[in-house]
């Protein structure tokens, strides 16, 4: 099957979900990848480094994120920086999708529906 869309970059806090989604999208003929070291870049840098046609952000619900940010090795400055980065990502991605409570199949279904609508 040939490529169906320009390069799709999948980023966000949902680590295993990004890999699974990228693989599933490739099986559907999309050029989808997860950028290396994406956690250290802003959306502007994701766009300039990987030059995606579409940028998809897989996120967790706020309660899940807040739970992760309460880890002992995080201080208030790191928490504030991470929240700023997440807000920036949400504002600059083509598709922002919270994934808590969704199965891998449901995430794929929602992304495919978005991609078909964007075509």
C-alpha positions as CSV (number, residue, x, y, z in Angstrom):
1,X,0.0,0.0,0.0
2,X,1.4,3.4,-0.9
3,X,1.8,6.4,1.4
4,X,-1.5,8.1,2.1
5,X,-0.4,11.3,3.7
6,X,2.7,13.4,4.4
7,X,4.9,12.4,7.3
8,X,2.9,12.2,10.6
9,X,4.7,12.8,13.9
10,X,3.2,11.3,17.0
11,X,4.2,12.9,20.3
12,X,3.0,13.3,23.8
13,X,3.1,11.8,27.3
14,X,1.7,8.4,26.3
15,X,4.9,6.5,25.5
16,X,3.7,3.0,24.6
17,X,0.6,4.4,22.9
18,X,2.7,6.5,20.5
19,X,4.7,3.5,19.3
20,X,1.6,1.3,18.9
21,X,-0.3,4.1,17.1
22,X,2.6,4.7,14.7
23,X,2.9,1.0,13.8
24,X,-0.9,0.8,13.3
25,X,-1.0,3.9,11.1
26,X,1.9,2.5,9.0
27,X,-0.1,-0.7,8.5
28,X,-2.9,1.6,7.1
29,X,-0.4,3.2,4.6
30,X,0.5,6.3,6.6
31,X,4.1,7.5,7.1
32,X,3.8,7.8,10.9
33,X,6.7,8.1,13.3
34,X,7.5,9.1,16.9
35,X,10.4,11.7,17.0
36,X,13.5,10.7,19.0
37,X,14.0,12.6,22.2
38,X,10.7,14.4,21.7
39,X,10.3,15.1,25.4
40,X,13.1,17.7,25.2
41,X,11.6,19.7,22.3
42,X,8.7,22.2,22.0
43,X,6.2,21.7,19.2
44,X,8.0,24.3,17.1
45,X,11.1,22.1,17.4
46,X,9.2,18.9,16.6
47,X,8.0,20.6,13.4
48,X,11.5,21.9,12.4
49,X,13.3,18.7,13.3
50,X,10.9,16.1,11.9
51,X,9.0,18.3,9.4
52,X,5.7,16.5,9.8
53,X,2.7,17.1,7.6
54,X,0.6,16.5,10.7
55,X,1.5,16.6,14.4
56,X,-0.6,14.3,16.7
57,X,-0.3,14.7,20.4
58,X,-1.4,11.8,22.6
59,X,-2.0,13.0,26.1
60,X,-3.3,11.7,29.4
61,X,-6.1,13.2,31.4
62,X,-5.2,16.0,33.8
63,X,-5.6,13.6,36.9
64,X,-3.1,11.1,35.4
65,X,-0.6,13.9,34.6
66,X,-1.0,15.4,38.0
67,X,-0.4,12.0,39.6
68,X,2.8,11.6,37.5
69,X,4.0,15.1,38.4
70,X,3.8,14.3,42.2
71,X,6.8,12.0,42.0
72,X,9.4,12.7,44.7
73,X,12.1,13.7,42.2
74,X,10.0,16.5,40.7
75,X,10.2,20.0,42.3
76,X,7.7,22.9,41.7
77,X,9.9,24.4,39.0
78,X,10.0,21.1,37.0
79,X,6.2,20.7,37.4
80,X,5.6,24.2,36.2
81,X,7.9,23.7,33.2
82,X,6.1,20.5,32.3
83,X,2.7,22.0,32.5
84,X,3.8,24.9,30.3
85,X,5.2,22.5,27.7
86,X,2.0,20.4,27.7
87,X,-0.1,23.5,27.3
88,X,2.1,24.7,24.4
89,X,1.9,21.2,22.8
90,X,-1.9,21.2,23.0
91,X,-2.0,24.6,21.3
92,X,0.2,23.7,18.4
93,X,-0.7,20.2,17.4
94,X,-3.0,19.3,14.5
95,X,-4.8,16.7,16.7
96,X,-4.7,16.6,20.5
97,X,-6.2,13.4,21.9
98,X,-6.4,12.5,25.6
99,X,-6.1,8.7,25.7
100,X,-7.1,7.7,29.3
101,X,-10.0,5.3,29.2
102,X,-9.5,4.6,25.5
103,X,-8.3,1.3,24.1
104,X,-5.6,1.1,21.5
105,X,-8.3,0.3,18.9
106,X,-10.4,3.4,20.0
107,X,-7.3,5.7,19.7
108,X,-6.6,4.3,16.2
109,X,-10.2,4.7,15.2
110,X,-10.3,8.4,16.3
111,X,-7.0,9.2,14.6
112,X,-8.1,7.5,11.4
113,X,-11.4,9.4,11.5
114,X,-9.4,12.7,11.9
115,X,-7.0,11.7,9.1
116,X,-9.8,10.9,6.7
117,X,-11.4,14.2,7.5
118,X,-8.1,16.1,7.0
119,X,-7.5,14.5,3.6
